[in-house]
Amino acid sequence: MNGTKNIKFNGVDRLYDAYSWRLTRRAKKVWRSGKVLLGEQIRELEKKFCKKYSRKHAVAVGSATDGLYFAMKGHGLAKNSSVVCPALSYVATYGAIKRLGASVQFIDTEDDGNIGNIGIQAIPNAILYVNLYGNPARVDLLQKYCQEHKIPLIEDAAQSMGAYFNKIPSGRLGDTSVFSFDPQKNLPCFGSGGMVLTDDDNVYNTIISLRRHGLQGKFVNYGYNSVIPEDHCAQLIFLLDKFESLQKQRTKIRSYYKKFLPGYKFIEPMKNCVSSNHKLIILTDKRDQLRKYLADRGIETKIHYNYILPKNSLLPYTNAQYICDNNLSLPIYPFLEKSEVKFVCDNIKEFYGV
């Protein structure tokens, strides 16, 4: 195949181009108001998330990483706690637990990169699970385990806004759930941010206090500076109204890949689930060679992720390690053109001599 293109892995620049004047107008309005933190925009954003996900409370924070940490603090977890975590995730999931000072019980994943059965003997104080790549995990099994042992289930939903498990949206699957607004996420802001959703008053009051130096809500004698700026909130409110249409485009892009690459091995959601299509993962034992081949033709790809979280462990974590060794993330975002997807797929087939 002749020629190259410039196909970026992430399309946040195209998102801005599509809505530039509307996003800029909202940011300018905030700047002119002089109220740039903890104003009406953050309250409106939180209100919209409560309504959209039928949760009692929503707290916007500076990042999803902070949100996970705050969620664990809100559920009373501390240095002497033990938290279950998947062996495969972005390092922030594990990092939030280590920041708390708690011990970690890693669980190997299933074939889709998510945990399901909790095959451990020591009962933890909480489970922090991930809907990896935007595909919901076996939440029914996790919920049952947590209910039996009366421990909280915390949903790392950083990649899964727009996903569903048995028609229940991600964001309502944990006792407390955490979304990310990182620029690469399905609902991005042009900086950083996260949202914590819960129905627990104690969790809510703790997080409200922690995010701003202990100056809001329930008093604590310390806190953090973890607030989304008002201009970002204003833009997120606008993009939230566009979210469902953008999700439909992601689904369409995925369907193009499946049409153009029949027979190739992708990580798929379970049958009773709807993926957010945050990531599109192809599995191949020639991952590094394929990645270089595509890069030489102007196609940017990523690896999510190239190492498992447990270090120096004697346990095998077989499924998680297999995905680490063989995964390649292909570009998938709402503003990809069908012709660009075909270009990517044609080059993959050419690499394999098809």
HUPECOR-V699619 format. One record per residue. N is the residue number from 1. SS is DSSP state (helix for helix, strand for strand, loop for the rest). D_CENTER is the distance of its C-alpha to the mean C-alpha in Angstrom with 1 decimal. Layout:
BEGIN
n = [N/N]
ss = [SS/SS]
d_center = [D_CENTER/D_CENTER]
END
This chain:
BEGIN
n = [1/2/3/4/5/6/7/8/9/10/11/12/13/14/15/16/17/18/19/20/21/22/23/24/25/26/27/28/29/30/31/32/33/34/35/36/37/38/39/40/41/42/43/44/45/46/47/48/49/50/51/52/53/54/55/56/57/58/59/60/61/62/63/64/65/66/67/68/69/70/71/72/73/74/75/76/77/78/79/80/81/82/83/84/85/86/87/88/89/90/91/92/93/94/95/96/97/98/99/100/101/102/103/104/105/106/107/108/109/110/111/112/113/114/115/116/117/118/119/120/121/122/123/124/125/126/127/128/129/130/131/132/133/134/135/136/137/138/139/140/141/142/143/144/145/146/147/148/149/150/151/152/153/154/155/156/157/158/159/160/161/162/163/164/165/166/167/168/169/170/171/172/173/174/175/176/177/178/179/180/181/182/183/184/185/186/187/188/189/190/191/192/193/194/195/196/197/198/199/200/201/202/203/204/205/206/207/208/209/210/211/212/213/214/215/216/217/218/219/220/221/222/223/224/225/226/227/228/229/230/231/232/233/234/235/236/237/238/239/240/241/242/243/244/245/246/247/248/249/250/251/252/253/254/255/256/257/258/259/260/261/262/263/264/265/266/267/268/269/270/271/272/273/274/275/276/277/278/279/280/281/282/283/284/285/286/287/288/289/290/291/292/293/294/295/296/297/298/299/300/301/302/303/304/305/306/307/308/309/310/311/312/313/314/315/316/317/318/319/320/321/322/323/324/325/326/327/328/329/330/331/332/333/334/335/336/337/338/339/340/341/342/343/344/345/346/347/348/349/350/351/352/353/354]
ss = [loop/loop/loop/loop/loop/loop/strand/loop/loop/loop/loop/helix/helix/helix/helix/helix/helix/helix/helix/helix/helix/helix/helix/helix/helix/helix/helix/helix/helix/helix/helix/helix/helix/loop/loop/loop/loop/loop/loop/helix/helix/helix/helix/helix/helix/helix/helix/helix/helix/helix/helix/helix/helix/loop/loop/loop/strand/strand/strand/strand/strand/loop/loop/helix/helix/helix/helix/helix/helix/helix/helix/helix/helix/helix/loop/loop/loop/loop/loop/loop/loop/strand/strand/strand/strand/strand/loop/loop/loop/loop/helix/helix/helix/helix/helix/helix/helix/helix/helix/helix/loop/loop/strand/strand/strand/strand/strand/loop/loop/loop/loop/loop/loop/loop/loop/loop/loop/loop/loop/loop/loop/loop/loop/loop/loop/strand/strand/strand/strand/strand/loop/helix/helix/helix/loop/loop/loop/loop/helix/helix/helix/helix/helix/helix/helix/helix/helix/helix/helix/loop/loop/strand/strand/strand/strand/strand/loop/loop/loop/loop/loop/loop/loop/strand/strand/loop/loop/strand/strand/loop/loop/loop/loop/loop/loop/strand/strand/strand/strand/strand/loop/loop/loop/loop/loop/loop/loop/loop/loop/loop/loop/loop/loop/strand/strand/strand/strand/strand/loop/loop/helix/helix/helix/helix/helix/helix/helix/helix/helix/helix/loop/strand/loop/loop/loop/loop/loop/loop/loop/loop/loop/loop/loop/loop/strand/loop/loop/loop/loop/helix/helix/helix/helix/helix/helix/helix/helix/helix/helix/helix/helix/helix/helix/helix/helix/helix/helix/helix/helix/helix/helix/helix/helix/helix/helix/helix/helix/helix/helix/helix/loop/loop/loop/loop/loop/strand/loop/loop/loop/loop/loop/loop/strand/strand/loop/loop/loop/loop/loop/strand/strand/strand/strand/loop/loop/loop/helix/helix/helix/helix/helix/helix/helix/helix/helix/loop/loop/loop/strand/loop/loop/strand/loop/loop/loop/loop/loop/loop/loop/loop/loop/loop/loop/loop/loop/loop/loop/helix/helix/helix/helix/helix/helix/helix/helix/helix/strand/strand/strand/strand/loop/loop/loop/loop/loop/loop/loop/helix/helix/helix/helix/helix/helix/helix/helix/helix/helix/helix/helix/helix/helix/loop/loop/loop]
d_center = [35.0/36.1/34.2/30.9/28.3/25.7/22.4/19.5/16.2/14.5/16.3/15.7/19.5/20.3/18.3/20.5/23.6/23.1/23.0/24.5/27.4/25.6/22.8/25.5/27.9/25.5/24.8/28.6/29.4/27.4/29.1/32.5/32.0/31.9/29.3/26.2/24.6/24.2/26.0/26.0/22.9/20.5/22.4/22.2/18.4/18.1/20.8/19.1/15.9/18.4/20.2/17.5/16.0/19.4/18.6/21.4/19.6/16.8/16.7/15.2/14.8/14.7/11.3/8.4/10.4/13.4/12.0/11.6/15.0/16.5/15.5/17.3/20.1/20.4/20.9/23.6/22.2/24.1/25.4/27.2/24.3/22.8/19.1/17.9/14.9/14.0/15.9/13.2/9.9/9.1/12.1/10.5/10.2/13.8/14.8/14.2/16.5/19.0/19.1/20.3/22.8/22.2/22.8/20.2/20.9/19.0/18.8/19.0/16.8/18.1/18.6/15.1/13.5/12.8/15.3/17.8/21.3/21.6/24.7/25.6/28.8/28.0/26.3/23.5/23.0/19.4/16.6/13.1/11.2/7.9/7.3/7.3/7.3/6.6/9.8/10.8/12.6/16.3/15.8/19.5/20.5/18.3/19.6/23.1/23.0/21.9/24.4/27.1/26.7/25.8/22.8/19.5/16.3/13.2/10.0/6.8/4.9/2.2/1.9/5.1/7.1/10.3/10.4/13.4/15.2/18.9/18.6/16.7/13.5/10.2/10.8/14.2/13.8/14.0/16.9/14.4/10.8/8.4/6.4/5.8/8.6/8.7/11.2/9.2/6.6/8.3/9.9/10.8/13.5/16.0/15.3/12.7/11.8/9.9/11.2/12.5/14.0/17.0/20.5/22.0/24.4/24.6/20.9/20.9/24.0/22.9/19.7/21.7/24.2/22.1/20.2/23.6/26.1/27.2/28.8/27.3/27.5/28.4/30.1/29.1/30.9/28.0/24.7/22.3/21.9/18.3/18.7/17.3/20.4/22.1/22.1/18.3/18.3/21.0/19.1/16.0/18.5/19.9/16.8/15.8/19.2/18.4/15.0/16.6/18.8/16.1/14.3/17.8/18.1/15.0/16.6/19.9/18.8/17.6/21.0/22.8/21.5/22.6/25.9/26.7/25.7/27.2/27.4/24.7/22.3/18.7/16.0/16.2/14.9/17.5/20.3/19.6/16.0/14.6/11.6/9.4/10.5/7.6/9.6/13.3/14.6/18.4/20.1/23.4/25.7/26.6/23.2/24.5/27.5/25.6/23.2/26.4/28.1/25.5/25.3/29.1/28.8/26.4/23.2/20.2/17.9/15.6/15.3/12.1/13.5/17.3/17.9/17.2/16.6/20.1/22.8/26.4/26.0/28.7/26.5/25.6/21.9/23.2/20.4/17.7/20.3/21.1/17.7/17.6/21.0/20.6/17.3/17.2/14.5/16.4/16.0/14.5/14.4/16.6/19.4/20.3/23.8/25.0/27.5/24.9/23.1/26.5/27.3/24.4/25.4/29.1/28.6/26.7/29.7/32.1/30.6/31.4/34.8/34.1]
END
